[in-house]
Amino acid sequence: MAPSTSRAFFFLLLLLILSLLLSLFYYCLLDQRFYLQKYHLDVPQRNISILLWHWPFGRSYRLDGDKCQMYNISRCFLTDNTSAFSTADVVVFHHQELSTGLSALPLHLDRPASQHWVWMSMEPPVNNANLTQLNGLFNWTMSYRRDADISIPYGKTILGSDDPGFQAAPNHSCLVSWVVSKYQAHQTRAGVYKSLKKYIPIEVYGSWNKKPLSDRKLLPTIANCMFYLSFENSEAKDYISEKLWRNAFQAGAIPVVLGPSRATYEALAPPGSFIHVADFKSTADLAAYLKHVAADRQAYEAYFQWHSTHRIKTYTDWRERLCQICVQYPSLPASRIYQDLESWVKS
């Protein structure tokens, strides 16, 4: 082969190798972005700054450093320093403090045109008062509801078991327990409780019964019972609180639920994990069923089979909830304004 021909061949071979390397690099880059999106990690685009105008219920957490990195979310920075208002991409307002007058909207400040305001509440509609004064001010909603712009549930079900060898506790010292602090006689849950206790014993704890439980004692106490009354204080769309995700599931008790429809629980909770009050014609029938499950080992263990295929994740830290804004930020509607916020909240 002539020298010139050899050089040409070598040059073509080098171009081919470089082309293959570039193609491989591009593929790996795309694959990395796919991985980040699949597992809800922030695909780096630009830094997003989030200002929390006031802490929910006055309980604050430290925000120094890159807190969102704790949840594998990058380029997301939180602050509660209100002097950062003019440079914040997003400002979050918790409704409880606005409705009670403990905090006020910064309407006296010049709001940047690109800044988005978020209305946040983890309460059911009945507890969200004074909404009409907020019309035309908020761009996004942040709530437990699935149709919120930024959905932040109390907990969620995840495919894949982290404890495939889970065994239901064989021995219990009580049948049913209930922890309640804000008992109100007119609520549906109060009527169900008063009727149900005629047929079966129910251990009641909480401020209402003058038997409060500390965080340390809560789950161990519930774990002594076979069933837990995961009764919501309001029957509202998608409203499933820590009464299910923490009190029942984390304690290892079978939840007896009262709240949204069975279909909602089926969509959100692990399969076959709960007993819904609405499935029974009367509390007498419900009590009889609970006695049957308690006496039948196979029927009892069936309510824990989900541990071999699913697991749950709970959300308790406000910082983790706020970081979710950055995850969803690229897909949020840039020009949305809630002209009638109350109609959405009460829908």
For each residue, the residues with C-beta under 8 A, 3 or more apart:
1: 5 6 9
2: 5 6
3: 6 7
4: 7 8
5: 1 2 8 9
6: 1 2 3 9 10
7: 3 4 10 11
8: 4 5 11 12
9: 1 5 6 12 13
10: 6 7 13 14
11: 7 8 14 15
12: 8 9 15 16
13: 9 10 16 17
14: 10 11 17 18
15: 11 12 18 19
16: 12 13 19 20
17: 13 14 20 21
18: 14 15 21 22
19: 15 16 22 23
20: 16 17 23 24
21: 17 18 24 25
22: 18 19 25 26
23: 19 20 26 27
24: 20 21 27 28
25: 21 22 28 29
26: 22 23 29 30
27: 23 24 30 31
28: 24 25 31 32
29: 25 26 32 33
30: 26 27 33 34
31: 27 28 34 35
32: 28 29 35 36
33: 29 30 36 37 43
34: 30 31 37 38
35: 31 32 38 39 41
36: 32 33 39 41 42 43
37: 33 34 40 41 43
38: 34 35
39: 35 36 72
40: 37 327
41: 35 36 37 72 73 74 327
42: 36 68 73 74 75 76 326 327
43: 33 36 37 330
44: 74 75
45: 75 330
46: 75
47: 75 76 77
48: 75 76 77 89 90 325 326 329
49: 77 79 84 87 88 89 90
50: 76 77 78 79 88 89 90 91 92 322 325 326
51: 79 80 81 82 84 85 88 90 91 92
52: 55 63 78 79 80 92 94 318 322
53: 80 82 91 92 93 94 103 106
54: 80 93 94 97 102 103
55: 52 58 59 60 61 80 94 318
56: 59 94 96 97 120 122 318
57: 94 96
58: 55 102
59: 55 56
60: 55 80
61: 55 317 318 319
62: 67
63: 52 67 78 79 80 319
64: 67
65:
66: 69 77
67: 62 63 64 70 78 319 323
68: 42 71 73 74 76 77 78 319 323 326
69: 66 72 73 74
70: 67 319 320
71: 68 320 323
72: 39 41 69
73: 41 42 68 69 76 323 324 326 327
74: 41 42 44 68 69
75: 42 44 45 46 47 48 326
76: 42 47 48 50 68 73 323 325 326
77: 47 48 49 50 66 68
78: 50 52 63 67 68 319 322 323
79: 49 50 51 52 63 84 88
80: 51 52 53 54 55 60 63
81: 51 84
82: 51 53 85 106
83:
84: 49 51 79 81 87 88
85: 51 82 88 91 106 109
86: 109 110 112
87: 49 84 112
88: 49 50 51 79 84 85 91 115
89: 48 49 50 114 115 116 329
90: 48 49 50 51 115 116 117 118 325 329
91: 50 51 53 85 88 106 115 116 117 118
92: 50 51 52 53 117 118 120 142 322 325
93: 53 54 97 98 103 105 117 118 119 120 138
94: 52 53 54 55 56 57 97 98 120 121
95: 98 99 119 120 121 123 128
96: 56 57 99 100 102 121 123
97: 54 56 93 94 100 102 103
98: 93 94 95 101 103 104 105 130 134
99: 95 96 128 129 130 131
100: 96 97
101: 98 104
102: 54 58 96 97
103: 53 54 93 97 98
104: 98 101 107
105: 93 98 134 137
106: 53 82 85 91 109 111
107: 104
108:
109: 85 86 106
110: 86
111: 106 115 117
112: 86 87 115
113:
114: 89
115: 88 89 90 91 111 112
116: 89 90 91 139 140 332 334
117: 90 91 92 93 111 137 138 139 140
118: 90 91 92 93 138 139 140 141 142 149 150 325
119: 93 95 134 138 140 141 142 338 341
120: 56 92 93 94 95 141 142 143
121: 94 95 96 127 128 142 143 345
122: 56 143 144 152 154 241
123: 95 96 127 128
124: 127 128 232 233 234 236 239
125: 128 234 236 345 346
126: 234 236
127: 121 123 124 234
128: 95 99 121 123 124 125 131 345
129: 99
130: 98 99 133 134
131: 99 128 134 135 341 342 345
132: 135 341 342
133: 130
134: 98 105 119 130 131 137 138 338 341
135: 131 132 338 339 340 341 342
136: 337 338 339
137: 105 117 134 337 338 341
138: 93 117 118 119 134 141 337 338 341
139: 116 117 118 149 333 336 337 338
140: 116 117 118 119 149 150 332 333 336
141: 118 119 120 138 145 148 149 150 338 341 344 345
142: 92 118 119 120 121 148 149 150 152 321 325
143: 120 121 122 148 150 151 152
144: 122 148 151 152 153 154 238 239 240 241
145: 141 148 151 237 238 239
146: 151 153 238
147: 151 238
148: 141 142 143 144 145 151 152
149: 118 139 140 141 142 328 332 333 336
150: 118 140 141 142 143 324 325 328 332
151: 143 144 145 146 147 148
152: 122 142 143 144 148 315 321 324
153: 144 146 156 238 240 268 315
154: 122 144 240 241 242 244 245 246 314 315
155: 240 242 244 245 246 249 312 313 314 315
156: 153 268 312 313 315
157: 268 269 270 310 311 312
158: 310 311 312 313
159: 309 310
160: 309 310 311
161: 164 166 307 308 309 310 311
162: 311
163: 166 307 311
164: 161 307 308
165:
166: 161 163 304 307 308
167: 170
168: 252 300 301 303 304
169: 172 223 252
170: 167
171:
172: 169 175 224 225 226
173: 224 225
174: 177 201 203 224 225 226
175: 172 200 201 202 225 226 227 290 291 294
176: 200 201 202 203 225 226 227 228 229 256 290
177: 174 202 203 204 205 221 222 224 225 227 228 229 253
178: 193 202 203 204 205 206 228 229 231
179: 204 205 206 213 218 222 247
180: 183 189 204 205 206 208 209 231
181: 206 207 208 212
182: 207 208 233
183: 180 187 190 206 208
184: 187 190 233
185: 190
186: 190
187: 183 184 190 191 233 234
188: 191 192 235 258
189: 180 192 193 229 231 232 233 258
190: 183 184 185 186 187 193 194
191: 187 188 194 195
192: 188 189 195 196 231 258 277 283
193: 178 189 190 196 197 202 229 231
194: 190 191 197 198
195: 191 192 198 283
196: 192 193 199 200 202 283 286 287
197: 193 194 200 201 202
198: 194 195 283
199: 196 283 284 287 288
200: 175 176 196 197 287 290 291
201: 174 175 176 197
202: 175 176 177 178 193 196 197 229
203: 174 176 177 178 225
204: 177 178 179 180 208 209 211
205: 177 178 179 180 209 211 212 213 221
206: 178 179 180 181 183 209 211 212 213
207: 181 182 210 212
208: 180 181 182 183 204
209: 180 204 205 206
210: 207
211: 204 205 206
212: 181 205 206 207
213: 179 205 206 217 218 221
214: 217 218
215: 218
216: 220
217: 213 214 220 221
218: 179 213 214 215 221 222 247 251
219: 222 223 246 247 250 251
220: 216 217 223 224 251
221: 177 205 213 217 218 224
222: 177 179 218 219 225 228 247 248 251 253
223: 169 219 220 251 252 253
224: 172 173 174 177 220 221
225: 172 173 174 175 176 177 203 222 228 253
226: 172 174 175 176 253 254 290 293 294 300
227: 175 176 177 253 254 255 256 275 290 293 294
228: 176 177 178 222 225 247 248 251 253 254 255 256
229: 176 177 178 189 193 202 256 258
230: 243 244 247 248 255 256 257 258 259 274
231: 178 180 189 192 193 243 256 257 258 259
232: 124 189 235 236 239 240 241 243 257 258 259 260
233: 124 182 184 187 189
234: 124 125 126 127 187 239 259
235: 188 232 239 258 259 260
236: 124 125 126 232 239 259 260
237: 145 260 264 347
238: 144 145 146 147 153 260 264 268
239: 124 144 145 232 234 235 236 259 260
240: 144 153 154 155 232 243 244 245 257 259 260 264 265 268 269
241: 122 144 154 232 244 245
242: 154 155 245 246 247 314 316
243: 230 231 232 240 246 247 248 255
244: 154 155 230 240 241 247 248 249 255 257 259 269 274
245: 154 155 240 241 242 248 249 250 312 314
246: 154 155 219 242 243 249 250 251 314 316
247: 179 218 219 222 228 230 242 243 244 250 251 253 255
248: 222 228 230 243 244 245 251 253 254 255 274
249: 155 244 245 246 252 255 270 273 312
250: 219 245 246 247 312 314
251: 218 219 220 222 223 228 246 247 248
252: 168 169 223 249 304
253: 177 222 223 225 226 227 228 247 248
254: 226 227 228 248 273 274 275 293 300 303 304
255: 227 228 230 243 244 247 248 249 273 274 275
256: 176 227 228 229 230 231 274 275 276 277 286 290
257: 230 231 232 240 244 265 274 275 276 277
258: 188 189 192 229 230 231 232 235 276 277 278
259: 230 231 232 234 235 236 239 240 244 264 265
260: 232 235 236 237 238 239 240 264 265
261: 264 265 278
262: 265 266 276 278 279
263: 266 267
264: 237 238 240 259 260 261 267 268
265: 240 257 259 260 261 262 268 269 274 276
266: 262 263 269 271
267: 263 264
268: 153 156 157 238 240 264 265
269: 157 240 244 265 266 273 274
270: 157 249 273 306 310 312
271: 266 306 309 310
272: 302 303 305 306
273: 249 254 255 269 270 303 304 306
274: 230 244 248 254 255 256 257 265 269 303
275: 227 254 255 256 257 279 286 289 290 293 303
276: 256 257 258 262 265 279
277: 192 256 257 258 280 286
278: 258 261 262
279: 262 275 276
280: 277 283 285 286 289
281: 285
282: 285 286
283: 192 195 196 198 199 280 286 287
284: 199 287 288
285: 280 281 282 288 289
286: 196 256 275 277 280 282 283 289 290
287: 196 199 200 283 284 290 291
288: 199 284 285 291 292
289: 275 280 285 286 292 293
290: 175 176 200 226 227 256 275 286 287 293 294
291: 175 200 287 288 294 295
292: 288 289 295 296 299
293: 226 227 254 275 289 290 296 299 300 303
294: 175 226 227 290 291 300
295: 291 292
296: 292 293 299 300
297: 300 301
298: 301 302
299: 292 293 296 302
300: 168 226 254 293 294 296 297 303
301: 168 297 298 304 305
302: 272 298 299 305
303: 168 254 272 273 274 275 293 300
304: 166 168 252 254 273 301 307
305: 272 301 302 308 309
306: 270 271 272 273 309 310
307: 161 163 164 166 304 310 311
308: 161 164 166 305
309: 159 160 161 271 305 306
310: 157 158 159 160 161 270 271 306 307
311: 157 158 160 161 162 163 307
312: 155 156 157 158 245 249 250 270
313: 155 156 158
314: 154 155 242 245 246 250
315: 152 153 154 155 156 320 321
316: 242 246 320
317: 61 320 321
318: 52 55 56 61 321 322
319: 61 63 67 68 70 78 322 323
320: 70 71 315 316 317 323 324
321: 142 152 315 317 318 324
322: 50 52 78 92 318 319 325
323: 67 68 71 73 76 78 319 320 326 327
324: 73 150 152 320 321 327 328
325: 48 50 76 90 92 118 142 150 322 328 329
326: 42 48 50 68 73 75 76 323 329
327: 40 41 42 73 323 324
328: 149 150 324 325 331 332
329: 48 89 90 325 326 332
330: 43 45
331: 328
332: 116 140 149 150 328 329 336
333: 139 140 149 336
334: 116
335:
336: 139 140 149 332 333
337: 136 137 138 139
338: 119 134 135 136 137 138 139 141 341 344
339: 135 136
340: 135 343 344
341: 119 131 132 134 135 137 138 141 338 344 345
342: 131 132 135 345 346
343: 340 346 347
344: 141 338 340 341 347
345: 121 125 128 131 141 341 342
346: 125 342 343
347: 237 343 344
